[in-house]
Amino acid sequence: MLVDSHCHLDFPDFVEERAAMVARAKAGGVERMVTISTRVKRFAQVLAIAEEFEEVYCSVGTHPDHADEELDVTAEELVRLARHQKVVAIGEAGLDYFHDNAPRDAQAKSFRAHIAAARQTGLPLVIHARNADADMAAILEDESGKGAFPFVLHCFSSGRALAETGVKLGGYVSFSGILTFKKSEELRAIAADLPHDRLLVETDAPFLAPMPFRGKRNEPAYVAHTARVLGETIGVGADEIAALTTDNFFRLFNKMPRPASRKA
């Protein structure tokens, strides 16, 4: 069994074949998928997909690119929306200084509201961090001092120091298809040194398809290729990396029930 801990099934890329894509993932051993919210104002669309498919769950939150559009979204509203049985995470939220599509102070304010919601609900915060390592580490340190909260650094492509800070604070690190790219030696070196019980895999579909599909539209079934490379990186086989990342996933995303036939 594998889990795609982060995908975007509500994106237009999948409208015409969403059911077929979910079926392909399940046929390939990907029995659970988390479709991730990027705008609370469009959360109803994300939730509808999670309700349609038994294999799909979702998050609720605001991507940093849209932080200034949703500064009225409070931690209390996120907590309320997260009560739905299909909502298993908060986010994705964080800091993106690569695109800088929202003012940085707005990104930080929104991020802290999401942290508060994760702390109150106990649901994992899905963190987006791009070109913002120092500020991200500082906020995580500051907020952890106010009370622990579960989180995952999703689609990790940052530096070693941020990965180590995340793990030190109790967080998990999730790797996408970027891990499989030829020039990702430094990223694989970071992955190799992280505690095995903090590793997750994801697609971030429709983006970042792993080798050998790089450049094409990504989909949840392809998480198997990222898992294989992660296994090779830490020196374990396909079955073991599947079991490892799946167990890690259910430990962090503990609101989601395991499939009845896959109880640990």
N, C-alpha and C positions, 0 to 999 in steps of 0.2 A: 504494500500500500504506500502511496505517496500523497502528499497534500500540496496544492498550490496555495501558498499563504498570502498571495497578493496578485490580483488580476483586476481588470476593469471591463467586466462583461456588459456594462451599460453603454460602452463607447460605440459610436456608429459602425465601426469596423465589423461588428458581430451581429448586427441587426438581422441580416438575411439568413444566418445559419447558427444562431445561438444554440438551439437544441441539438443540432448535429455536432457542434463543437463540444458541448458538455458530454455527449455520448462518446465521442472519440477519447476524451480525457478519461472517462470511467473505464472504457475498454482497455486503455493503456495503464490501468492501475492507479490513476489519480482519482481517489474516491471522495475527496473533499476539496472545495475551492472557496476562497474568500474574495468576494468582489468588493472593491474598495471605493468608498465615497470620496468625492473630491469637492462637492458643494452640498451643504446641508439643504439649500433651497431645491436641489434636485434629488434629495434622498429618497423620495417616494419611488422614483424610477429604479434605484438600486435595490430597495427593499422588495419591489415587485418581482425582480429577477430571483432574489433569494427565496421568495415564497413560491415561485413557480417550480424550482428544481430542488429536490430533496438533497442533492449533493452540494448545493451552494448556500453559503452564509454570507454575511456582509458586515461592514463597518458603518459608522456615521461620523462625518467630520468635514473639515475644510482644508483643501490643499493650500500651501503657502502662496502659490501663484494667485489665488483668489481671496487671500486673507482680507484685503481692504474692502471687498464686496460683502463680507459677512461678519463684520466686527460687532454686529448686533446679536450674533449667536453666542449665547452664554453657556457656561459650564452646566447650568441647571437645565437648559434646553437639551444639551447633549445627553445628560443623564436621563432625562425623560424619554427621549427617543431610543436610547439604548436598552430600555426595558423590554423591547420586543424580543421574543425568543430567538429570532433569526439574527439578531445583532450581537456579534461576538467580539467587537473591538471598537476603539475610538480612533478617528483619523481617516485619511492620513493628514497629518499636520507637521509643521516644522519650519525649516529655514531653507530658502533657495536663493543663493546669491549669484548663481549662474545666469538664470533668466531675469532675476530682479523684476518680476512682473508686478509685484506689490511692494510698497514702501517697507523697509526693514523693520521699522517700529511696529507696523501693523502685523507683520509676520510674527514678531515676538509676542505681541499681545494675544493674538489668536492661538499661538502655540501654548502659551501658559494657561489659557482657558481650557484647552484640550487636556493638558496635564492634570488640571484640577478635576476634570470629568473622569479621567482614568483613575485617579486616586480615589474618588468617591465611589465609582462603580466596581473597581477591581478588575476592569477589563483592560487588556493590553492596548497601549497607545502605539499606533503604527506611525513611525517617525520618518519623514522625508528630510534628508540632509544633503545639500549639494553646495560645494564651495563655501561652506560656512562652518568649518570644523571648530574653530576657536570659540565662536559665539554659541554654537550648539553645545559644546562641552561645558561652557560656563553656565548656561541655562539648566542643563541636566544636573550639574553639581548643586546649583542654587536650589532648584525645586526638590531635589532628593533630600536636601537638608530640612525641608518643610514636612517631609513624610514620603515614604517610599511609594512608588507606583510601577506597575509592570509596563515594559515597552520593548519594541523591536526596532532596530535600525534597519529599515527596509532597503532593498536594492543597494546594498552597501558598495560604495565606490570611493569612500573617503580614505583618510590616512590612518596609519596604525594607531596613532594616539587616540583618535576618537573611538575606534573599536575597543581599545583597552579601557577607556573611560566608561564606555557603555557596559562592558562586562563587569567592571568593578562595581558599578551601581546596580547590578542585578539584571541588566538587559540582555537581549538576544541579538544576534546579527544574522540577517537574511541575505542570501546571495542569489542574484539573477543570472541571466544568460551572459552578462559581462564577464563572469568568472571563466567562461569557456573561450573567450577571445584570445587569439594568439599573443597579443601584446599585454595580456593581463597577468604577467608573471608576478608583479608586486602584490596584486590583489590575492593571488593564490598563496603567496608567502604569508600574508596576513591570516588568511583562512586556516592555513596549516598550523598556526600557532595559537589559535583560539581554543578554549575548552570545548570539547565535543558536545557537551550538554547545552550549549548555547547556539548551536547552528541550525538555521532554517534554510529552505529553498523556496523560490518563487519564480514566476514568469514576468510579472509586471506587464502582462499582455494587455494591449496588442504591441507593446514596445519590446525592444531588446531581445529578439529571438536568438537563442543559443546556436552555436555551431552544431550541425551543418546548415542551419536555416537562417543564418545571419543575413539581414537585409530584407527578409520576408516578414509578413505579419506573424506575430507570435500568438500562441494559444496555450491553454493550460496543459495539454498533453505533452508539450515540449519540456515541461519541468523535469522530466526524466533525464534529459540530456545534461541539464545543470547538475542534477543530483549525481549523475555518473562522474562528472568531472570533480565535484566536491569530494566524492568518495576516493577517487584517485589521488586527490590532493592530500587527504589525511591518511591514506593508506588502508582503506577498507573496500570491500566489494559492494556490488549493487544492492544485494539484499540487506546488508548491514547498514548502508547509508540510508536506505529507504526506511528501515525500522528506526534508526537513530533520529532522523529529521522528523518522522511522524510522531514519535514519542515526545520529542522536544516541542513540537507544535501543540499537542494536546495538553502538555504541561502549562504552556503559556496561554493558549486560547482555551482555557478550561471551562468556559461556558458551553462550548460546542461538544455535544455527545459523540463518542466514538461510534462508528457503525457497529451494529449488534454482533456481527460476525468477526469483528476486529478488536475485541476487548483486550486490553494489555494483560 
